[in-house]
């Protein structure tokens, strides 16, 4: 029997890559009880099912999409012109 790709177990490096985090960043989120998909513990190793990580990403996208749509879009303000750096030069006109 073939295993589906979504049920494959990923190590911390693969899960971090999929989430766009560093390995240290993912481990920090887990240790602090922050926002991260729950790992499966195999002895002292942590593994993630690809399907779980993908569904967690979809859940975040749905939640953030609802929040962003209810917020008004802020208008971009024009920044004042920046002064040139360095020593001022003498005008050639006078």
C-alpha positions as CSV (number, residue, x, y, z in Angstrom):
1,X,0.0,0.0,0.0
2,X,1.2,3.5,-0.8
3,X,1.1,6.2,1.8
4,X,-0.4,9.5,0.8
5,X,2.0,12.4,0.7
6,X,-0.2,14.4,3.2
7,X,0.2,11.7,5.9
8,X,4.1,11.7,5.6
9,X,5.8,12.8,8.8
10,X,8.2,15.7,8.6
11,X,11.0,16.6,10.9
12,X,11.5,20.0,12.5
13,X,13.5,21.4,9.6
14,X,10.9,20.5,7.0
15,X,8.1,21.8,9.1
16,X,9.9,25.1,9.8
17,X,10.6,25.5,6.0
18,X,6.9,24.9,5.2
19,X,5.9,27.5,7.8
20,X,8.5,30.0,6.7
21,X,10.2,29.9,10.1
22,X,13.7,29.0,11.3
23,X,14.1,25.8,13.3
24,X,14.9,27.9,16.4
25,X,11.8,30.0,15.7
26,X,9.5,27.0,15.5
27,X,11.0,25.4,18.6
28,X,10.6,28.7,20.5
29,X,6.9,28.9,19.5
30,X,6.3,25.4,20.7
31,X,8.2,25.8,24.0
32,X,6.3,29.0,24.8
33,X,2.9,27.5,23.9
34,X,2.6,30.0,21.0
35,X,1.0,29.7,17.7
36,X,2.3,26.5,16.0
37,X,0.9,23.2,14.8
38,X,1.1,20.5,17.5
39,X,3.9,18.0,16.9
40,X,3.6,14.2,17.3
41,X,6.1,12.9,19.8
42,X,8.1,9.9,18.8
43,X,10.3,9.2,21.8
44,X,12.3,12.4,22.1
45,X,11.7,13.4,18.5
46,X,9.0,15.7,17.2
47,X,7.3,15.1,13.9
48,X,4.5,16.8,12.0
49,X,2.1,15.4,9.5
50,X,2.1,17.5,6.4
51,X,-1.7,17.5,6.4
52,X,-1.8,19.0,9.9
53,X,0.6,21.7,9.0
54,X,-1.3,22.6,5.8
55,X,-4.6,22.7,7.7
56,X,-3.1,24.9,10.4
57,X,-1.9,27.3,7.7
58,X,-5.3,27.3,6.1
59,X,-6.9,28.0,9.5
60,X,-4.6,31.0,10.0
61,X,-5.3,32.3,6.5
62,X,-9.1,32.1,7.1
63,X,-8.8,33.9,10.5
64,X,-6.5,36.6,9.2
65,X,-8.6,37.1,6.1
66,X,-11.7,37.8,8.2
67,X,-9.8,40.3,10.4
68,X,-8.3,42.1,7.5
69,X,-11.5,42.5,5.6
70,X,-13.2,44.2,8.6
71,X,-10.4,46.8,8.9
72,X,-10.5,50.0,6.9
73,X,-7.5,50.5,4.6
74,X,-5.3,53.3,5.8
75,X,-4.3,55.9,3.3
76,X,-0.7,56.2,2.6
77,X,0.7,59.6,3.7
78,X,3.3,61.4,1.5
79,X,6.6,61.7,3.2
80,X,8.3,65.1,3.2
81,X,11.3,65.5,0.9
82,X,14.5,64.4,2.5
83,X,17.5,66.7,2.9
84,X,20.7,65.7,1.1
85,X,23.4,64.4,3.3
86,X,26.9,65.8,3.5
87,X,28.4,69.3,3.4
88,X,26.3,71.9,1.6
89,X,27.9,73.1,-1.6
90,X,28.3,76.7,-2.7
91,X,25.8,77.9,-5.3
92,X,27.5,78.5,-8.7
93,X,25.0,81.4,-9.3
94,X,26.2,83.7,-6.6
